[in-house]
Amino acid sequence: EAGTNGYQGGDGGHGSRTYFRIKDLASTEMDVHVTRDKFGSECLEVTLGGDCELETIITALKFITKVLEDGSKEVHD
């Protein structure tokens, strides 16, 4: 699942909203961590285990990219 309301001309307070969700539908070996360093910068880390998971994440990221690219074009076209 992915989506955006496209470019809105601002930052997080006034700009666009973009999201994506990757859901385990079977027995995917998946770990997700959100961390913050000593300077307050956040990091999203996703680790997947297995050959099938590699193929699945490639497909998912291509889908997410297409949805977000299409959503950003709707506002500018």
N, C-alpha and C positions, 0 to 999 in steps of 0.2 A: 504494500500500500504506500502511495506517495502522493504528494500534492503541493501546490503553491497557488497563491493568489497573484503571482507575477510581481514585477517590479512596481513599487509604490513610491519611490523617491525618498527613501529615508532609511534610518537605522532600525534597530529592534523595536524602538518605541513608536515609530511612525511608518516603517517600511513594510516590506512583504513578510509573509509567513510561509515557511517551507517546512515540510515534515516528510519523514519516511518511516515505515515500520517493516521489519523483517520478522516473520513469525515462524516458529518451529511447527510444522504440520505433521511430523512423524517423530523420528528419534535422532534428530540432528544433534551432534556434539557441538554446542555453542556456548561460549562464555562472553559476556559483555560487561565492561567495567567503565565507569566514569570516574576520572581522577582529577585532582587539582594540584598543581605544583605550588611551590612556596611563593610564587608571584601572583597566584590566583588564576592562572591560565588553565582552562579545562581541556581534557583529552577524552575522546571516546575511543575505546579499544575493543575490537571484536576479534575473537579467536575461534576458528572453526577447525574441527578435526575430521579427516576422511576425504577420500577422492570425490565422492558424490557431493560433499559439501563444497568443494572447490568449484565444481560445475554449477551447483545451485547458486552460489554467491555471485558468480560471473553473470548468470542469467538475471538474478535479482538486481544487481547494480546496473546492468544495461536497461532493464525496465525502469528503474528509478530515474536514471539519466534521461531517458526518452520522455517520461511524464513531466519532469521538471523543465526540460528544454521546450516541450510543447506548451506548457503552462506559462513560461516566460515570454514566448513569442506571441501569445494571444493578446497581451497587453500592448505590445509594440507594433503589431501588424495593423 
